[in-house]
Amino acid sequence: MVEYKMNLLVLWILGIQVSLCLLVSFVGINWYRNDSSDNIYLRLTDTLGKSFTQTFFRYFLLLNTLIPISLIVTIEVVKVV
């Protein structure tokens, strides 16, 4: 029963993480296309924000700490014991 609840919570957290990544990717690409020319000091390259998949996975890697590794390790230890 505990494993089921933990798996459900991990899936909810993963869904929140994916939705946050989608939201931030859309906002970031929209900003890059519309307003990045106003910020010359950033020295952005032309290909930086144009690929949605690259932007999505960059934010996915940045936000992957939403599911702590210690939680997953604790679940595995509880299974063994």
PyMOL Python script that loads the backbone (N, CA, C, O; Angstrom):
from pymol import cmd

cmd.read_pdbstr("""\
ATOM      1  N   MET A   1       0.817  -1.199   0.000  1.00  0.00           N
ATOM      2  CA  MET A   1       0.000   0.000   0.000  1.00  0.00           C
ATOM      3  C   MET A   1       0.858   1.259   0.000  1.00  0.00           C
ATOM      4  O   MET A   1       0.535   2.237  -0.674  1.00  0.00           O
ATOM      5  N   VAL A   2       1.960   1.234   0.762  1.00  0.00           N
ATOM      6  CA  VAL A   2       2.845   2.391   0.817  1.00  0.00           C
ATOM      7  C   VAL A   2       3.535   2.602  -0.521  1.00  0.00           C
ATOM      8  O   VAL A   2       3.694   3.735  -0.975  1.00  0.00           O
ATOM      9  N   GLU A   3       3.944   1.501  -1.151  1.00  0.00           N
ATOM     10  CA  GLU A   3       4.608   1.606  -2.452  1.00  0.00           C
ATOM     11  C   GLU A   3       3.674   2.223  -3.485  1.00  0.00           C
ATOM     12  O   GLU A   3       4.096   3.039  -4.305  1.00  0.00           O
ATOM     13  N   TYR A   4       2.422   1.837  -3.443  1.00  0.00           N
ATOM     14  CA  TYR A   4       1.446   2.388  -4.388  1.00  0.00           C
ATOM     15  C   TYR A   4       1.296   3.898  -4.201  1.00  0.00           C
ATOM     16  O   TYR A   4       1.276   4.653  -5.173  1.00  0.00           O
ATOM     17  N   LYS A   5       1.190   4.328  -2.939  1.00  0.00           N
ATOM     18  CA  LYS A   5       1.053   5.766  -2.668  1.00  0.00           C
ATOM     19  C   LYS A   5       2.293   6.534  -3.099  1.00  0.00           C
ATOM     20  O   LYS A   5       2.190   7.621  -3.667  1.00  0.00           O
ATOM     21  N   MET A   6       3.471   5.966  -2.827  1.00  0.00           N
ATOM     22  CA  MET A   6       4.710   6.646  -3.206  1.00  0.00           C
ATOM     23  C   MET A   6       4.842   6.721  -4.729  1.00  0.00           C
ATOM     24  O   MET A   6       5.257   7.745  -5.272  1.00  0.00           O
ATOM     25  N   ASN A   7       4.487   5.636  -5.408  1.00  0.00           N
ATOM     26  CA  ASN A   7       4.532   5.668  -6.870  1.00  0.00           C
ATOM     27  C   ASN A   7       3.561   6.701  -7.426  1.00  0.00           C
ATOM     28  O   ASN A   7       3.864   7.396  -8.396  1.00  0.00           O
ATOM     29  N   LEU A   8       2.395   6.794  -6.804  1.00  0.00           N
ATOM     30  CA  LEU A   8       1.412   7.783  -7.237  1.00  0.00           C
ATOM     31  C   LEU A   8       1.939   9.209  -7.015  1.00  0.00           C
ATOM     32  O   LEU A   8       1.771  10.078  -7.871  1.00  0.00           O
ATOM     33  N   LEU A   9       2.569   9.438  -5.873  1.00  0.00           N
ATOM     34  CA  LEU A   9       3.141  10.754  -5.598  1.00  0.00           C
ATOM     35  C   LEU A   9       4.271  11.100  -6.568  1.00  0.00           C
ATOM     36  O   LEU A   9       4.381  12.239  -7.020  1.00  0.00           O
ATOM     37  N   VAL A  10       5.101  10.119  -6.880  1.00  0.00           N
ATOM     38  CA  VAL A  10       6.192  10.356  -7.829  1.00  0.00           C
ATOM     39  C   VAL A  10       5.627  10.676  -9.208  1.00  0.00           C
ATOM     40  O   VAL A  10       6.162  11.536  -9.909  1.00  0.00           O
ATOM     41  N   LEU A  11       4.565  10.003  -9.602  1.00  0.00           N
ATOM     42  CA  LEU A  11       3.945  10.305 -10.896  1.00  0.00           C
ATOM     43  C   LEU A  11       3.331  11.703 -10.903  1.00  0.00           C
ATOM     44  O   LEU A  11       3.416  12.413 -11.905  1.00  0.00           O
ATOM     45  N   TRP A  12       2.711  12.103  -9.786  1.00  0.00           N
ATOM     46  CA  TRP A  12       2.171  13.468  -9.694  1.00  0.00           C
ATOM     47  C   TRP A  12       3.290  14.503  -9.795  1.00  0.00           C
ATOM     48  O   TRP A  12       3.157  15.505 -10.496  1.00  0.00           O
ATOM     49  N   ILE A  13       4.375  14.255  -9.099  1.00  0.00           N
ATOM     50  CA  ILE A  13       5.513  15.190  -9.148  1.00  0.00           C
ATOM     51  C   ILE A  13       6.091  15.241 -10.557  1.00  0.00           C
ATOM     52  O   ILE A  13       6.451  16.315 -11.040  1.00  0.00           O
ATOM     53  N   LEU A  14       6.183  14.095 -11.217  1.00  0.00           N
ATOM     54  CA  LEU A  14       6.682  14.076 -12.592  1.00  0.00           C
ATOM     55  C   LEU A  14       5.755  14.846 -13.521  1.00  0.00           C
ATOM     56  O   LEU A  14       6.224  15.560 -14.407  1.00  0.00           O
ATOM     57  N   GLY A  15       4.446  14.710 -13.330  1.00  0.00           N
ATOM     58  CA  GLY A  15       3.491  15.474 -14.137  1.00  0.00           C
ATOM     59  C   GLY A  15       3.627  16.974 -13.911  1.00  0.00           C
ATOM     60  O   GLY A  15       3.565  17.760 -14.856  1.00  0.00           O
ATOM     61  N   ILE A  16       3.811  17.364 -12.663  1.00  0.00           N
ATOM     62  CA  ILE A  16       4.016  18.790 -12.362  1.00  0.00           C
ATOM     63  C   ILE A  16       5.308  19.275 -12.990  1.00  0.00           C
ATOM     64  O   ILE A  16       5.363  20.382 -13.526  1.00  0.00           O
ATOM     65  N   GLN A  17       6.349  18.457 -12.928  1.00  0.00           N
ATOM     66  CA  GLN A  17       7.633  18.836 -13.511  1.00  0.00           C
ATOM     67  C   GLN A  17       7.516  19.014 -15.023  1.00  0.00           C
ATOM     68  O   GLN A  17       8.032  19.987 -15.572  1.00  0.00           O
ATOM     69  N   VAL A  18       6.849  18.093 -15.694  1.00  0.00           N
ATOM     70  CA  VAL A  18       6.681  18.196 -17.148  1.00  0.00           C
ATOM     71  C   VAL A  18       5.854  19.426 -17.505  1.00  0.00           C
ATOM     72  O   VAL A  18       6.177  20.131 -18.461  1.00  0.00           O
ATOM     73  N   SER A  19       4.791  19.690 -16.747  1.00  0.00           N
ATOM     74  CA  SER A  19       3.979  20.875 -17.047  1.00  0.00           C
ATOM     75  C   SER A  19       4.756  22.167 -16.799  1.00  0.00           C
ATOM     76  O   SER A  19       4.616  23.126 -17.559  1.00  0.00           O
ATOM     77  N   LEU A  20       5.568  22.204 -15.752  1.00  0.00           N
ATOM     78  CA  LEU A  20       6.419  23.381 -15.526  1.00  0.00           C
ATOM     79  C   LEU A  20       7.426  23.565 -16.659  1.00  0.00           C
ATOM     80  O   LEU A  20       7.673  24.687 -17.101  1.00  0.00           O
ATOM     81  N   CYS A  21       8.002  22.465 -17.122  1.00  0.00           N
ATOM     82  CA  CYS A  21       8.963  22.548 -18.224  1.00  0.00           C
ATOM     83  C   CYS A  21       8.293  23.042 -19.503  1.00  0.00           C
ATOM     84  O   CYS A  21       8.869  23.850 -20.231  1.00  0.00           O
ATOM     85  N   LEU A  22       7.090  22.566 -19.779  1.00  0.00           N
ATOM     86  CA  LEU A  22       6.357  23.043 -20.952  1.00  0.00           C
ATOM     87  C   LEU A  22       6.063  24.536 -20.846  1.00  0.00           C
ATOM     88  O   LEU A  22       6.268  25.287 -21.800  1.00  0.00           O
ATOM     89  N   LEU A  23       5.583  24.958 -19.685  1.00  0.00           N
ATOM     90  CA  LEU A  23       5.261  26.362 -19.476  1.00  0.00           C
ATOM     91  C   LEU A  23       6.487  27.257 -19.633  1.00  0.00           C
ATOM     92  O   LEU A  23       6.448  28.258 -20.347  1.00  0.00           O
ATOM     93  N   VAL A  24       7.562  26.892 -18.967  1.00  0.00           N
ATOM     94  CA  VAL A  24       8.768  27.721 -19.019  1.00  0.00           C
ATOM     95  C   VAL A  24       9.378  27.704 -20.418  1.00  0.00           C
ATOM     96  O   VAL A  24       9.925  28.715 -20.859  1.00  0.00           O
ATOM     97  N   SER A  25       9.294  26.584 -21.119  1.00  0.00           N
ATOM     98  CA  SER A  25       9.831  26.515 -22.486  1.00  0.00           C
ATOM     99  C   SER A  25       9.047  27.429 -23.421  1.00  0.00           C
ATOM    100  O   SER A  25       9.639  28.151 -24.224  1.00  0.00           O
ATOM    101  N   PHE A  26       7.715  27.402 -23.320  1.00  0.00           N
ATOM    102  CA  PHE A  26       6.912  28.290 -24.154  1.00  0.00           C
ATOM    103  C   PHE A  26       7.202  29.758 -23.855  1.00  0.00           C
ATOM    104  O   PHE A  26       7.350  30.572 -24.767  1.00  0.00           O
ATOM    105  N   VAL A  27       7.281  30.082 -22.575  1.00  0.00           N
ATOM    106  CA  VAL A  27       7.554  31.476 -22.197  1.00  0.00           C
ATOM    107  C   VAL A  27       8.948  31.893 -22.651  1.00  0.00           C
ATOM    108  O   VAL A  27       9.130  32.999 -23.159  1.00  0.00           O
ATOM    109  N   GLY A  28       9.931  31.015 -22.470  1.00  0.00           N
ATOM    110  CA  GLY A  28      11.300  31.335 -22.866  1.00  0.00           C
ATOM    111  C   GLY A  28      11.453  31.529 -24.365  1.00  0.00           C
ATOM    112  O   GLY A  28      12.122  32.462 -24.808  1.00  0.00           O
ATOM    113  N   ILE A  29      10.840  30.656 -25.141  1.00  0.00           N
ATOM    114  CA  ILE A  29      10.944  30.795 -26.602  1.00  0.00           C
ATOM    115  C   ILE A  29      10.185  32.026 -27.068  1.00  0.00           C
ATOM    116  O   ILE A  29      10.638  32.720 -27.979  1.00  0.00           O
ATOM    117  N   ASN A  30       9.046  32.309 -26.462  1.00  0.00           N
ATOM    118  CA  ASN A  30       8.302  33.517 -26.809  1.00  0.00           C
ATOM    119  C   ASN A  30       9.126  34.768 -26.498  1.00  0.00           C
ATOM    120  O   ASN A  30       9.168  35.701 -27.299  1.00  0.00           O
ATOM    121  N   TRP A  31       9.779  34.786 -25.337  1.00  0.00           N
ATOM    122  CA  TRP A  31      10.617  35.932 -24.986  1.00  0.00           C
ATOM    123  C   TRP A  31      11.780  36.064 -25.963  1.00  0.00           C
ATOM    124  O   TRP A  31      12.111  37.164 -26.404  1.00  0.00           O
ATOM    125  N   TYR A  32      12.398  34.922 -26.299  1.00  0.00           N
ATOM    126  CA  TYR A  32      13.547  34.958 -27.195  1.00  0.00           C
ATOM    127  C   TYR A  32      13.162  35.508 -28.562  1.00  0.00           C
ATOM    128  O   TYR A  32      13.913  36.282 -29.156  1.00  0.00           O
ATOM    129  N   ARG A  33      12.007  35.117 -29.058  1.00  0.00           N
ATOM    130  CA  ARG A  33      11.588  35.574 -30.385  1.00  0.00           C
ATOM    131  C   ARG A  33      11.141  37.027 -30.393  1.00  0.00           C
ATOM    132  O   ARG A  33      11.307  37.710 -31.404  1.00  0.00           O
ATOM    133  N   ASN A  34      10.574  37.522 -29.286  1.00  0.00           N
ATOM    134  CA  ASN A  34      10.001  38.864 -29.276  1.00  0.00           C
ATOM    135  C   ASN A  34      10.885  39.929 -28.645  1.00  0.00           C
ATOM    136  O   ASN A  34      10.960  41.043 -29.163  1.00  0.00           O
ATOM    137  N   ASP A  35      11.556  39.620 -27.544  1.00  0.00           N
ATOM    138  CA  ASP A  35      12.210  40.656 -26.767  1.00  0.00           C
ATOM    139  C   ASP A  35      13.716  40.512 -26.625  1.00  0.00           C
ATOM    140  O   ASP A  35      14.342  41.372 -26.007  1.00  0.00           O
ATOM    141  N   SER A  36      14.314  39.486 -27.158  1.00  0.00           N
ATOM    142  CA  SER A  36      15.742  39.282 -26.919  1.00  0.00           C
ATOM    143  C   SER A  36      16.600  40.313 -27.637  1.00  0.00           C
ATOM    144  O   SER A  36      17.739  40.545 -27.231  1.00  0.00           O
ATOM    145  N   SER A  37      16.097  40.925 -28.673  1.00  0.00           N
ATOM    146  CA  SER A  37      16.899  41.929 -29.381  1.00  0.00           C
ATOM    147  C   SER A  37      17.073  43.203 -28.565  1.00  0.00           C
ATOM    148  O   SER A  37      17.972  43.996 -28.844  1.00  0.00           O
ATOM    149  N   ASP A  38      16.221  43.410 -27.558  1.00  0.00           N
ATOM    150  CA  ASP A  38      16.341  44.585 -26.696  1.00  0.00           C
ATOM    151  C   ASP A  38      17.480  44.448 -25.697  1.00  0.00           C
ATOM    152  O   ASP A  38      17.929  45.447 -25.135  1.00  0.00           O
ATOM    153  N   ASN A  39      17.948  43.244 -25.470  1.00  0.00           N
ATOM    154  CA  ASN A  39      18.979  42.992 -24.468  1.00  0.00           C
ATOM    155  C   ASN A  39      20.288  42.611 -25.148  1.00  0.00           C
ATOM    156  O   ASN A  39      20.664  41.439 -25.176  1.00  0.00           O
ATOM    157  N   ILE A  40      20.970  43.594 -25.689  1.00  0.00           N
ATOM    158  CA  ILE A  40      22.197  43.354 -26.441  1.00  0.00           C
ATOM    159  C   ILE A  40      23.296  42.820 -25.535  1.00  0.00           C
ATOM    160  O   ILE A  40      24.146  42.055 -25.990  1.00  0.00           O
ATOM    161  N   TYR A  41      23.297  43.203 -24.275  1.00  0.00           N
ATOM    162  CA  TYR A  41      24.349  42.809 -23.351  1.00  0.00           C
ATOM    163  C   TYR A  41      24.379  41.312 -23.072  1.00  0.00           C
ATOM    164  O   TYR A  41      25.376  40.813 -22.552  1.00  0.00           O
ATOM    165  N   LEU A  42      23.307  40.574 -23.405  1.00  0.00           N
ATOM    166  CA  LEU A  42      23.280  39.134 -23.162  1.00  0.00           C
ATOM    167  C   LEU A  42      24.066  38.354 -24.210  1.00  0.00           C
ATOM    168  O   LEU A  42      24.478  37.225 -23.943  1.00  0.00           O
ATOM    169  N   ARG A  43      24.282  38.912 -25.373  1.00  0.00           N
ATOM    170  CA  ARG A  43      25.015  38.279 -26.482  1.00  0.00           C
ATOM    171  C   ARG A  43      24.462  36.892 -26.796  1.00  0.00           C
ATOM    172  O   ARG A  43      25.198  35.906 -26.788  1.00  0.00           O
ATOM    173  N   LEU A  44      23.193  36.826 -27.064  1.00  0.00           N
ATOM    174  CA  LEU A  44      22.541  35.565 -27.377  1.00  0.00           C
ATOM    175  C   LEU A  44      22.843  35.162 -28.808  1.00  0.00           C
ATOM    176  O   LEU A  44      22.881  36.007 -29.703  1.00  0.00           O
ATOM    177  N   THR A  45      23.057  33.876 -29.022  1.00  0.00           N
ATOM    178  CA  THR A  45      23.270  33.387 -30.382  1.00  0.00           C
ATOM    179  C   THR A  45      21.917  33.173 -31.052  1.00  0.00           C
ATOM    180  O   THR A  45      20.881  33.163 -30.387  1.00  0.00           O
ATOM    181  N   ASP A  46      21.932  33.008 -32.338  1.00  0.00           N
ATOM    182  CA  ASP A  46      20.688  32.865 -33.090  1.00  0.00           C
ATOM    183  C   ASP A  46      19.988  31.545 -32.819  1.00  0.00           C
ATOM    184  O   ASP A  46      18.766  31.465 -32.942  1.00  0.00           O
ATOM    185  N   THR A  47      20.723  30.518 -32.458  1.00  0.00           N
ATOM    186  CA  THR A  47      20.117  29.195 -32.283  1.00  0.00           C
ATOM    187  C   THR A  47      19.827  28.857 -30.828  1.00  0.00           C
ATOM    188  O   THR A  47      19.434  27.728 -30.532  1.00  0.00           O
ATOM    189  N   LEU A  48      20.006  29.792 -29.922  1.00  0.00           N
ATOM    190  CA  LEU A  48      19.896  29.479 -28.503  1.00  0.00           C
ATOM    191  C   LEU A  48      18.487  29.055 -28.099  1.00  0.00           C
ATOM    192  O   LEU A  48      18.323  28.003 -27.482  1.00  0.00           O
ATOM    193  N   GLY A  49      17.485  29.833 -28.426  1.00  0.00           N
ATOM    194  CA  GLY A  49      16.147  29.533 -27.946  1.00  0.00           C
ATOM    195  C   GLY A  49      15.182  29.079 -29.008  1.00  0.00           C
ATOM    196  O   GLY A  49      13.971  29.121 -28.790  1.00  0.00           O
ATOM    197  N   LYS A  50      15.666  28.654 -30.131  1.00  0.00           N
ATOM    198  CA  LYS A  50      14.749  28.318 -31.217  1.00  0.00           C
ATOM    199  C   LYS A  50      14.292  26.867 -31.192  1.00  0.00           C
ATOM    200  O   LYS A  50      13.241  26.548 -31.748  1.00  0.00           O
ATOM    201  N   SER A  51      15.041  25.998 -30.573  1.00  0.00           N
ATOM    202  CA  SER A  51      14.650  24.595 -30.525  1.00  0.00           C
ATOM    203  C   SER A  51      13.844  24.331 -29.259  1.00  0.00           C
ATOM    204  O   SER A  51      14.364  24.436 -28.148  1.00  0.00           O
ATOM    205  N   PHE A  52      12.578  23.989 -29.435  1.00  0.00           N
ATOM    206  CA  PHE A  52      11.706  23.742 -28.290  1.00  0.00           C
ATOM    207  C   PHE A  52      12.162  22.520 -27.502  1.00  0.00           C
ATOM    208  O   PHE A  52      12.148  22.540 -26.272  1.00  0.00           O
ATOM    209  N   THR A  53      12.564  21.459 -28.191  1.00  0.00           N
ATOM    210  CA  THR A  53      12.952  20.237 -27.480  1.00  0.00           C
ATOM    211  C   THR A  53      14.203  20.461 -26.649  1.00  0.00           C
ATOM    212  O   THR A  53      14.287  19.969 -25.524  1.00  0.00           O
ATOM    213  N   GLN A  54      15.183  21.195 -27.179  1.00  0.00           N
ATOM    214  CA  GLN A  54      16.381  21.474 -26.392  1.00  0.00           C
ATOM    215  C   GLN A  54      16.043  22.312 -25.166  1.00  0.00           C
ATOM    216  O   GLN A  54      16.541  22.049 -24.071  1.00  0.00           O
ATOM    217  N   THR A  55      15.201  23.313 -25.350  1.00  0.00           N
ATOM    218  CA  THR A  55      14.813  24.165 -24.227  1.00  0.00           C
ATOM    219  C   THR A  55      14.045  23.365 -23.192  1.00  0.00           C
ATOM    220  O   THR A  55      14.258  23.536 -21.992  1.00  0.00           O
ATOM    221  N   PHE A  56      13.149  22.491 -23.645  1.00  0.00           N
ATOM    222  CA  PHE A  56      12.375  21.664 -22.729  1.00  0.00           C
ATOM    223  C   PHE A  56      13.289  20.784 -21.889  1.00  0.00           C
ATOM    224  O   PHE A  56      13.144  20.728 -20.667  1.00  0.00           O
ATOM    225  N   PHE A  57      14.232  20.093 -22.534  1.00  0.00           N
ATOM    226  CA  PHE A  57      15.081  19.172 -21.787  1.00  0.00           C
ATOM    227  C   PHE A  57      16.102  19.908 -20.917  1.00  0.00           C
ATOM    228  O   PHE A  57      16.551  19.366 -19.907  1.00  0.00           O
ATOM    229  N   ARG A  58      16.472  21.123 -21.289  1.00  0.00           N
ATOM    230  CA  ARG A  58      17.332  21.918 -20.401  1.00  0.00           C
ATOM    231  C   ARG A  58      16.609  22.216 -19.099  1.00  0.00           C
ATOM    232  O   ARG A  58      17.179  22.059 -18.019  1.00  0.00           O
ATOM    233  N   TYR A  59      15.363  22.644 -19.194  1.00  0.00           N
ATOM    234  CA  TYR A  59      14.595  22.917 -17.985  1.00  0.00           C
ATOM    235  C   TYR A  59      14.247  21.635 -17.234  1.00  0.00           C
ATOM    236  O   TYR A  59      14.143  21.641 -16.007  1.00  0.00           O
ATOM    237  N   PHE A  60      14.069  20.541 -17.965  1.00  0.00           N
ATOM    238  CA  PHE A  60      13.808  19.261 -17.304  1.00  0.00           C
ATOM    239  C   PHE A  60      14.996  18.865 -16.430  1.00  0.00           C
ATOM    240  O   PHE A  60      14.821  18.386 -15.310  1.00  0.00           O
ATOM    241  N   LEU A  61      16.203  19.070 -16.953  1.00  0.00           N
ATOM    242  CA  LEU A  61      17.393  18.777 -16.155  1.00  0.00           C
ATOM    243  C   LEU A  61      17.538  19.735 -14.979  1.00  0.00           C
ATOM    244  O   LEU A  61      17.980  19.334 -13.902  1.00  0.00           O
ATOM    245  N   LEU A  62      17.174  20.986 -15.175  1.00  0.00           N
ATOM    246  CA  LEU A  62      17.260  21.947 -14.082  1.00  0.00           C
ATOM    247  C   LEU A  62      16.249  21.643 -12.978  1.00  0.00           C
ATOM    248  O   LEU A  62      16.529  21.860 -11.799  1.00  0.00           O
ATOM    249  N   LEU A  63      15.093  21.148 -13.354  1.00  0.00           N
ATOM    250  CA  LEU A  63      14.033  20.904 -12.382  1.00  0.00           C
ATOM    251  C   LEU A  63      13.967  19.461 -11.888  1.00  0.00           C
ATOM    252  O   LEU A  63      13.030  19.098 -11.176  1.00  0.00           O
ATOM    253  N   ASN A  64      14.940  18.638 -12.251  1.00  0.00           N
ATOM    254  CA  ASN A  64      14.844  17.234 -11.868  1.00  0.00           C
ATOM    255  C   ASN A  64      15.041  17.008 -10.377  1.00  0.00           C
ATOM    256  O   ASN A  64      14.859  15.884  -9.909  1.00  0.00           O
ATOM    257  N   THR A  65      15.401  18.019  -9.624  1.00  0.00           N
ATOM    258  CA  THR A  65      15.533  17.852  -8.178  1.00  0.00           C
ATOM    259  C   THR A  65      14.178  17.899  -7.474  1.00  0.00           C
ATOM    260  O   THR A  65      14.121  17.786  -6.249  1.00  0.00           O
ATOM    261  N   LEU A  66      13.093  18.062  -8.218  1.00  0.00           N
ATOM    262  CA  LEU A  66      11.772  17.989  -7.604  1.00  0.00           C
ATOM    263  C   LEU A  66      11.509  16.604  -7.035  1.00  0.00           C
ATOM    264  O   LEU A  66      10.815  16.469  -6.027  1.00  0.00           O
ATOM    265  N   ILE A  67      12.056  15.574  -7.672  1.00  0.00           N
ATOM    266  CA  ILE A  67      11.963  14.217  -7.140  1.00  0.00           C
ATOM    267  C   ILE A  67      13.313  13.914  -6.490  1.00  0.00           C
ATOM    268  O   ILE A  67      14.279  13.600  -7.185  1.00  0.00           O
ATOM    269  N   PRO A  68      13.381  14.006  -5.186  1.00  0.00           N
ATOM    270  CA  PRO A  68      14.680  13.807  -4.535  1.00  0.00           C
ATOM    271  C   PRO A  68      15.149  12.360  -4.642  1.00  0.00           C
ATOM    272  O   PRO A  68      14.360  11.421  -4.541  1.00  0.00           O
ATOM    273  N   ILE A  69      16.428  12.210  -4.843  1.00  0.00           N
ATOM    274  CA  ILE A  69      17.018  10.881  -4.962  1.00  0.00           C
ATOM    275  C   ILE A  69      16.860  10.124  -3.653  1.00  0.00           C
ATOM    276  O   ILE A  69      16.683   8.906  -3.653  1.00  0.00           O
ATOM    277  N   SER A  70      16.922  10.837  -2.546  1.00  0.00           N
ATOM    278  CA  SER A  70      16.796  10.162  -1.253  1.00  0.00           C
ATOM    279  C   SER A  70      15.432   9.497  -1.101  1.00  0.00           C
ATOM    280  O   SER A  70      15.322   8.458  -0.451  1.00  0.00           O
ATOM    281  N   LEU A  71      14.397  10.080  -1.691  1.00  0.00           N
ATOM    282  CA  LEU A  71      13.075   9.469  -1.635  1.00  0.00           C
ATOM    283  C   LEU A  71      13.075   8.130  -2.360  1.00  0.00           C
ATOM    284  O   LEU A  71      12.526   7.150  -1.857  1.00  0.00           O
ATOM    285  N   ILE A  72      13.679   8.085  -3.521  1.00  0.00           N
ATOM    286  CA  ILE A  72      13.724   6.849  -4.302  1.00  0.00           C
ATOM    287  C   ILE A  72      14.566   5.802  -3.586  1.00  0.00           C
ATOM    288  O   ILE A  72      14.199   4.628  -3.559  1.00  0.00           O
ATOM    289  N   VAL A  73      15.689   6.211  -3.008  1.00  0.00           N
ATOM    290  CA  VAL A  73      16.537   5.272  -2.273  1.00  0.00           C
ATOM    291  C   VAL A  73      15.805   4.737  -1.047  1.00  0.00           C
ATOM    292  O   VAL A  73      15.894   3.549  -0.737  1.00  0.00           O
ATOM    293  N   THR A  74      15.087   5.607  -0.355  1.00  0.00           N
ATOM    294  CA  THR A  74      14.338   5.176   0.825  1.00  0.00           C
ATOM    295  C   THR A  74      13.273   4.150   0.456  1.00  0.00           C
ATOM    296  O   THR A  74      13.072   3.177   1.183  1.00  0.00           O
ATOM    297  N   ILE A  75      12.598   4.356  -0.652  1.00  0.00           N
ATOM    298  CA  ILE A  75      11.588   3.396  -1.098  1.00  0.00           C
ATOM    299  C   ILE A  75      12.220   2.040  -1.376  1.00  0.00           C
ATOM    300  O   ILE A  75      11.660   1.006  -1.011  1.00  0.00           O
ATOM    301  N   GLU A  76      13.381   2.038  -2.019  1.00  0.00           N
ATOM    302  CA  GLU A  76      14.059   0.765  -2.316  1.00  0.00           C
ATOM    303  C   GLU A  76      14.527   0.064  -1.049  1.00  0.00           C
ATOM    304  O   GLU A  76      14.456  -1.161  -0.957  1.00  0.00           O
ATOM    305  N   VAL A  77      15.007   0.836  -0.067  1.00  0.00           N
ATOM    306  CA  VAL A  77      15.437   0.229   1.189  1.00  0.00           C
ATOM    307  C   VAL A  77      14.250  -0.372   1.920  1.00  0.00           C
ATOM    308  O   VAL A  77      14.360  -1.454   2.495  1.00  0.00           O
ATOM    309  N   VAL A  78      13.123   0.315   1.905  1.00  0.00           N
ATOM    310  CA  VAL A  78      11.921  -0.203   2.559  1.00  0.00           C
ATOM    311  C   VAL A  78      11.463  -1.490   1.875  1.00  0.00           C
ATOM    312  O   VAL A  78      10.987  -2.407   2.544  1.00  0.00           O
ATOM    313  N   LYS A  79      11.598  -1.568   0.568  1.00  0.00           N
ATOM    314  CA  LYS A  79      11.212  -2.793  -0.141  1.00  0.00           C
ATOM    315  C   LYS A  79      12.077  -3.981   0.306  1.00  0.00           C
ATOM    316  O   LYS A  79      11.576  -5.093   0.474  1.00  0.00           O
ATOM    317  N   VAL A  80      13.368  -3.734   0.495  1.00  0.00           N
ATOM    318  CA  VAL A  80      14.284  -4.816   0.860  1.00  0.00           C
ATOM    319  C   VAL A  80      14.016  -5.281   2.286  1.00  0.00           C
ATOM    320  O   VAL A  80      14.030  -6.478   2.572  1.00  0.00           O
ATOM    321  N   VAL A  81      13.773  -4.327   3.174  1.00  0.00           N
ATOM    322  CA  VAL A  81      13.536  -4.668   4.576  1.00  0.00           C
ATOM    323  C   VAL A  81      12.159  -5.234   4.703  1.00  0.00           C
ATOM    324  O   VAL A  81      11.738  -5.594   5.802  1.00  0.00           O
TER     325      VAL A  81
END
""", "prot")
cmd.dss("prot")
cmd.show_as("cartoon", "prot")
cmd.util.cbc("prot")
cmd.orient("prot")
